[in-house]
Amino acid sequence: MARAISRVDRISALPDAILVHITCRTLVVLKLTNITLVDRILTVSLPALKTLYMNEVGIANTVYLSMILSGCLNIHHLQITNLFLRLRFNPLVTFFRSLIHVNLSFYDCKWLVIVGLLNSCPLLQNLVISKSCSQVDQRPCGSYSTVHLPLLKTLHMDRVCFAKPECLDMILSGCPNIHHLEINDSELDPGFIPLAVTLNNLTHIKLYLYPCKWIWIAGLLNSCPFLQVLDVKVYKLAKQSLVVTDQPYPKTVPGCLSQLRACTLRKFYGDYVDIQFATYILQNARVLNKMSIQCKSTREGEKLRILKNISMVPRISPTCKVWLE
């Protein structure tokens, strides 16, 4: 029988003599769950630690977060989920030369705190920022207003609110070598403009956005000249978002469409703008092998209407097949 997991914070009640200095030369994996790290901790020394998990941990401010991480300089994998961190900002000055995987999920946390941590990881390759992150703003604070992750290969952002149009550009500008970009259930500012950065190594994009317009995504493609896989879901929040409008797509076809091999369009309403975007891809993706369309409607009549409209679109790729789900 599986033993029930206790959710009682027993660490905070330990004597000061134990909490003041936390040291262990052989500890490799450390998991902290459902505890509050009190202000009594003075030093942390875990030189052999490779993996650190912190789940539902309360910390007074980033001074103590910095103190804990400063004692774990050789970690490879850091996962911080549901962290309760007060808004006081203290930049992290420690550099983690071995840290390559980071998964962050904060409650009520400012972007500057996240940037301060990320800029301490020059060798970071995989990054996940998810869940209750506070709005990603761009308040100037010296070098802590931008991200610099030159070796990052994979970037996943889940349920992040981009509070200003330039925020997504600011983040991706600091990750020039990413191969895989995933943005799930996130919100783009209505004033969003295409990225100014070019991501030459980006081959896979997964975007689940709201509110969003297809024309914005077409603009994003200009920044990804070697994109091979595109997976998109666009949430439409109001009936008026389905109004027929003629959106001016870029006259210059993005270079990525000469490389695109697979395209998935999810939550497809089949209205004018949806068909327009699918047409844009089919008429310009020269080596496209498959376009998969997942309809919003479950009615067979509606699916047949969408299939008829898509079937009438001439395809530049002779091998392209369209699948309707």
C-alpha positions as CSV (number, residue, x, y, z in Angstrom):
1,M,0.0,0.0,0.0
2,A,1.4,3.4,-1.0
3,R,2.2,5.6,2.0
4,A,0.3,8.9,2.3
5,I,2.5,12.0,1.7
6,S,2.4,14.3,4.7
7,R,1.8,18.0,3.9
8,V,2.9,19.2,7.4
9,D,5.9,21.6,7.4
10,R,8.2,19.9,9.8
11,I,11.5,21.6,8.7
12,S,10.5,25.1,9.9
13,A,10.1,23.7,13.5
14,L,13.6,22.3,13.6
15,P,16.1,23.8,16.1
16,D,18.2,26.8,15.0
17,A,21.4,24.7,15.4
18,I,20.2,22.5,12.5
19,L,18.7,25.2,10.3
20,V,21.5,27.8,10.5
21,H,24.1,25.7,8.6
22,I,22.9,23.2,5.9
23,T,25.8,21.1,4.7
24,C,26.3,17.7,3.1
25,R,29.3,16.7,0.9
26,T,27.6,13.6,-0.6
27,L,24.0,14.7,-1.2
28,V,23.1,14.3,-5.0
29,V,19.3,14.9,-5.1
30,L,17.3,17.2,-2.8
31,K,13.5,17.6,-2.8
32,L,11.8,20.2,-0.7
33,T,8.0,20.1,-0.6
34,N,5.4,22.1,1.3
35,I,7.8,24.0,3.6
36,T,8.6,27.5,4.6
37,L,12.3,28.3,4.6
38,V,12.7,30.7,7.5
39,D,15.2,33.6,7.9
40,R,17.4,31.6,10.3
41,I,19.4,29.9,7.5
42,L,22.9,31.5,7.2
43,T,24.9,29.1,5.0
44,V,24.2,26.3,2.6
45,S,26.9,24.0,1.3
46,L,25.9,21.1,-1.0
47,P,28.9,20.7,-3.4
48,A,27.8,17.3,-4.8
49,L,24.1,18.2,-5.5
50,K,23.1,17.6,-9.1
51,T,19.3,17.9,-8.9
52,L,17.2,20.3,-6.8
53,Y,13.4,20.2,-6.6
54,M,11.5,22.9,-4.7
55,N,7.7,22.5,-4.7
56,E,5.3,24.7,-2.7
57,V,8.1,26.3,-0.8
58,G,7.7,29.7,0.9
59,I,10.7,32.1,0.9
60,A,10.8,35.5,2.5
61,N,12.6,37.2,-0.5
62,T,15.3,36.5,-3.1
63,V,18.1,36.9,-0.7
64,Y,17.3,33.5,0.8
65,L,16.7,32.0,-2.7
66,S,20.1,33.3,-3.7
67,M,21.7,31.9,-0.5
68,I,20.3,28.4,-1.1
69,L,21.3,28.3,-4.8
70,S,24.7,29.7,-4.0
71,G,25.4,26.6,-2.0
72,C,24.6,24.3,-4.9
73,L,27.0,25.5,-7.6
74,N,27.2,22.1,-9.4
75,I,23.6,21.4,-10.0
76,H,22.5,20.2,-13.5
77,H,18.7,20.2,-13.0
78,L,16.7,22.8,-11.1
79,Q,12.9,22.6,-10.8
80,I,11.0,25.3,-8.8
81,T,7.2,24.9,-8.8
82,N,4.5,26.7,-7.0
83,L,7.1,28.9,-5.2
84,F,5.7,31.6,-2.9
85,L,8.2,34.4,-3.2
86,R,7.7,38.0,-2.0
87,L,8.1,40.7,-4.5
88,R,11.2,42.2,-3.1
89,F,13.9,41.9,-5.8
90,N,17.5,41.0,-5.1
91,P,19.6,40.0,-8.2
92,L,21.3,36.7,-8.0
93,V,25.1,37.1,-8.3
94,T,26.0,33.5,-8.3
95,F,26.8,31.8,-11.7
96,F,25.8,28.1,-12.2
97,R,28.3,26.8,-14.7
98,S,26.8,23.3,-14.7
99,L,23.1,24.1,-14.8
100,I,21.5,23.0,-18.1
101,H,17.8,22.2,-17.2
102,V,15.5,24.7,-15.4
103,N,11.8,24.4,-14.8
104,L,10.2,27.5,-13.1
105,S,6.7,28.1,-11.8
106,F,6.2,31.0,-9.4
107,Y,3.3,32.5,-7.6
108,D,3.1,36.2,-7.7
109,C,6.6,36.7,-9.0
110,K,8.0,39.6,-11.0
111,W,9.8,39.1,-14.3
112,L,13.0,40.7,-12.9
113,V,13.3,37.9,-10.3
114,I,13.1,35.3,-13.1
115,V,15.6,37.2,-15.3
116,G,18.0,37.5,-12.4
117,L,18.0,33.7,-12.0
118,L,18.2,32.9,-15.7
119,N,21.1,35.3,-16.4
120,S,23.0,33.3,-13.7
121,C,22.9,30.2,-16.0
122,P,25.2,30.8,-19.0
123,L,25.1,27.1,-20.1
124,L,21.4,26.7,-19.8
125,Q,20.0,24.5,-22.6
126,N,16.4,23.7,-21.6
127,L,14.0,26.2,-20.0
128,V,10.3,25.8,-18.9
129,I,8.5,28.8,-17.5
130,S,5.0,27.8,-16.5
131,K,1.9,28.5,-14.6
132,S,1.2,31.4,-12.2
133,C,4.1,33.6,-13.4
134,S,3.2,37.2,-12.9
135,Q,2.8,39.3,-16.0
136,V,6.0,39.6,-18.1
137,D,6.8,43.3,-18.0
138,Q,9.8,45.1,-19.2
139,R,10.7,47.6,-16.5
140,P,14.2,48.9,-16.9
141,C,16.6,47.6,-14.3
142,G,20.0,47.6,-15.9
143,S,21.1,44.2,-17.3
144,Y,18.2,42.5,-15.5
145,S,15.6,43.8,-18.1
146,T,16.8,41.4,-20.7
147,V,17.6,37.7,-21.0
148,H,21.0,36.3,-22.2
149,L,20.8,32.6,-22.9
150,P,23.1,31.9,-25.9
151,L,23.1,28.1,-25.5
152,L,19.4,27.6,-24.9
153,K,18.0,24.9,-27.2
154,T,14.4,24.4,-25.9
155,L,12.1,27.1,-24.5
156,H,8.6,26.3,-23.2
157,M,6.3,29.0,-21.8
158,D,3.0,27.9,-20.4
159,R,0.2,30.3,-19.2
160,V,2.4,33.4,-19.3
161,C,0.9,36.8,-19.9
162,F,3.0,39.1,-22.1
163,A,1.9,42.5,-20.7
164,K,3.6,44.6,-23.5
165,P,3.9,44.1,-27.2
166,E,7.7,43.9,-27.2
167,C,8.0,41.4,-24.4
168,L,8.1,38.3,-26.5
169,D,10.7,39.9,-28.8
170,M,12.8,40.8,-25.7
171,I,12.7,37.2,-24.5
172,L,13.5,35.5,-27.8
173,S,16.2,38.1,-28.6
174,G,18.2,36.6,-25.8
175,C,17.8,33.1,-27.0
176,P,19.3,33.2,-30.6
177,N,20.1,29.4,-30.8
178,I,16.8,27.8,-29.8
179,H,15.6,24.8,-31.8
180,H,12.2,24.2,-30.2
181,L,9.8,26.9,-29.1
182,E,6.5,26.2,-27.3
183,I,4.1,28.8,-26.0
184,N,0.9,27.3,-24.4
185,D,-2.2,29.0,-23.2
186,S,-0.5,32.4,-23.2
187,E,-1.8,35.8,-24.0
188,L,-0.3,38.2,-26.5
189,D,-0.8,41.9,-26.2
190,P,-3.2,43.3,-28.9
191,G,-0.4,45.6,-30.1
192,F,2.0,42.7,-30.8
193,I,4.3,43.2,-33.8
194,P,6.5,40.6,-35.6
195,L,9.9,39.8,-34.0
196,A,12.9,41.9,-34.9
197,V,15.2,38.9,-34.2
198,T,16.1,36.1,-36.6
199,L,16.1,32.6,-35.2
200,N,18.2,30.6,-37.7
201,N,18.2,27.3,-35.7
202,L,14.5,27.2,-34.8
203,T,12.9,24.2,-36.5
204,H,9.8,23.5,-34.3
205,I,7.2,25.9,-33.1
206,K,4.1,25.1,-31.0
207,L,1.8,28.1,-30.3
208,Y,-1.5,28.0,-28.3
209,L,-2.4,31.7,-28.0
210,Y,-5.3,34.0,-27.0
211,P,-6.3,36.4,-28.2
212,C,-4.4,36.1,-31.4
213,K,-4.8,36.8,-35.1
214,W,-3.4,34.6,-37.9
215,I,-1.7,37.6,-39.4
216,W,0.4,37.9,-36.3
217,I,1.6,34.3,-36.7
218,A,2.4,34.9,-40.4
219,G,4.6,37.8,-39.2
220,L,6.3,35.4,-36.7
221,L,7.3,33.1,-39.5
222,N,9.6,35.8,-40.9
223,S,11.9,35.3,-37.9
224,C,12.2,31.5,-38.5
225,P,13.8,30.9,-41.9
226,F,14.4,27.2,-41.3
227,L,11.2,26.2,-39.6
228,Q,10.1,22.6,-40.4
229,V,7.1,22.0,-38.0
230,L,4.4,24.5,-37.1
231,D,1.6,23.6,-34.6
232,V,-0.9,26.4,-33.9
233,K,-4.1,26.8,-31.8
234,V,-5.8,30.2,-31.8
235,Y,-8.4,31.0,-29.2
236,K,-11.2,33.4,-30.3
237,L,-12.8,35.1,-27.3
238,A,-15.8,36.8,-29.0
239,K,-18.1,36.4,-31.9
240,Q,-16.9,39.6,-33.4
241,S,-13.5,38.1,-33.8
242,L,-15.0,35.9,-36.6
243,V,-16.0,38.9,-38.7
244,V,-14.9,38.7,-42.3
245,T,-11.9,41.0,-42.9
246,D,-9.3,41.1,-45.6
247,Q,-5.9,40.9,-43.8
248,P,-2.9,42.0,-45.8
249,Y,-0.5,39.0,-45.6
250,P,3.2,39.8,-46.2
251,K,4.0,40.3,-49.9
252,T,7.4,38.7,-49.4
253,V,6.9,35.0,-48.6
254,P,8.8,34.0,-45.4
255,G,11.9,31.9,-46.0
256,C,10.7,29.3,-43.6
257,L,7.9,28.2,-45.9
258,S,10.5,26.8,-48.3
259,Q,11.5,24.4,-45.4
260,L,8.1,23.8,-43.7
261,R,7.2,20.1,-43.8
262,A,4.3,19.7,-41.3
263,C,1.6,22.1,-40.2
264,T,-1.2,21.5,-37.7
265,L,-4.0,24.0,-37.2
266,R,-6.1,23.4,-34.1
267,K,-9.4,24.8,-32.9
268,F,-10.1,25.7,-36.5
269,Y,-13.4,27.6,-36.9
270,G,-13.3,27.5,-40.7
271,D,-14.3,31.2,-41.1
272,Y,-12.8,33.5,-43.6
273,V,-9.6,34.4,-41.7
274,D,-8.9,30.7,-40.9
275,I,-9.3,29.7,-44.5
276,Q,-7.1,32.6,-45.5
277,F,-4.2,31.5,-43.3
278,A,-4.5,27.9,-44.4
279,T,-4.5,29.1,-48.0
280,Y,-1.4,31.2,-47.3
281,I,0.5,28.1,-46.1
282,L,-0.7,25.8,-48.8
283,Q,0.2,28.2,-51.6
284,N,3.7,29.0,-50.4
285,A,5.0,25.9,-48.5
286,R,6.9,24.2,-51.3
287,V,7.9,21.0,-49.5
288,L,4.9,20.7,-47.2
289,N,4.0,17.0,-46.7
290,K,1.0,17.2,-44.4
291,M,-1.5,19.8,-43.1
292,S,-3.6,18.6,-40.3
293,I,-6.7,20.6,-39.4
294,Q,-8.6,20.0,-36.2
295,C,-12.0,21.6,-36.4
296,K,-13.6,23.5,-33.6
297,S,-17.1,22.2,-34.6
298,T,-18.0,18.6,-34.3
299,R,-20.9,18.8,-36.8
300,E,-20.3,16.7,-39.9
301,G,-21.9,19.3,-42.1
302,E,-19.5,22.0,-40.9
303,K,-16.5,19.8,-41.4
304,L,-17.6,19.0,-45.0
305,R,-17.9,22.7,-45.7
306,I,-14.4,23.3,-44.4
307,L,-13.0,20.4,-46.3
308,K,-14.6,21.6,-49.5
309,N,-13.1,25.1,-49.1
310,I,-9.6,23.8,-48.4
311,S,-9.8,21.2,-51.2
312,M,-10.3,24.1,-53.7
313,V,-7.0,25.8,-52.7
314,P,-4.2,25.1,-55.2
315,R,-1.1,23.6,-53.4
316,I,2.4,24.4,-54.4
317,S,3.7,21.2,-52.9
318,P,3.0,18.2,-55.1
319,T,3.2,15.8,-52.1
320,C,1.0,17.7,-49.6
321,K,-1.9,15.9,-48.0
322,V,-4.6,17.7,-46.0
323,W,-6.2,15.8,-43.1
324,L,-9.4,17.0,-41.4
325,E,-10.1,15.9,-37.9
